[in-house]
Amino acid sequence: MSSRSAGRRAAVLGHPVAHSLSPVLHRAAYAALGLDDWRYDAVDVTEGALPAFVAGLDEARGGAPLSNALFGVRARVVTGAMPATQARSFVSGLLIGAEFVAALAGAGVDLVCIGSATLRDRYTRAARHFGVALAGLEPEHVYCAALARFIDRISA
């Protein structure tokens, strides 16, 4: 594991999402920064999957260890208590919810989501669900601002 990071997982969520260059850009940035244990994926999620997503948020809010909750999802699918088609959205809510639970454990945390409109919508829903404010930024604007700052630094 890299000494500069604690291992993170990020994703662009949307439908369709296979065309997104976001994973390519993020993975290249992570590699350049030596963040070898960071991941960035593209996850296809439709609007109809939101009830399962919200159920995952609620599960995360319950505070059970994440590994237990993930095994619980598997058990629900295997026993037929949860349709397999809902599992991905439920796990998405569970993981995002776990991020919120961890972030909210720190005092005075400002939450910011950098991602596609679909991703920001999903995180905004989660933020409302947890009763917190969330700033949303367009990834292209952030990328351009970071690139401009980088160019300024190497030009100086």
C-alpha positions, 0 to 999 in steps of 0.5 A, a space after each residue: 500500500 502506498 504510504 501517501 494514501 489509505 486506499 480509496 475507491 471512487 466511481 462515476 455512476 450513470 446510465 449509460 456510463 461506458 463512454 466516460 473518460 473519467 476512469 481513464 483520467 482519474 487512474 492516470 492522475 492516481 498513478 502520477 501521484 503514486 496513489 497505487 491503492 486508489 481505484 476508480 471505476 465506471 458503474 452503470 446505474 439506472 433511475 429505477 434502482 434508487 429504492 435499493 440505493 436508499 435501502 443501502 444508505 439506511 443499512 450503512 446508517 445502521 452502523 454495522 461493520 461493512 463486511 457484515 453488511 456486504 455478506 448480508 447482501 449476498 445472503 439476501 440474494 442467495 435466499 431470494 430475499 433480494 432480487 439480484 438485479 437490486 444488489 448492485 444499487 443496494 451495495 452502491 448505497 451501502 458503500 456511499 452511505 459508509 463513506 458518509 458515516 465515516 466522513 460525518 464522524 469527523 467534526 467540521 467536515 466539508 463534503 464535496 463531490 466531484 463527478 458527473 451530474 449523475 454521480 452528483 445527483 446520487 451523492 446529493 440524495 445521500 447527503 439529504 438522506 443524512 441531513 448534511 450539505 454537499 457541494 458539487 463540482 463539475 469534473 471538467 472544471 476541476 480538471 482544468 483548474 488543476 491543470 492550469 495550476 500545475 502549468 503555472 507551477 512548472 512555468 515558474 
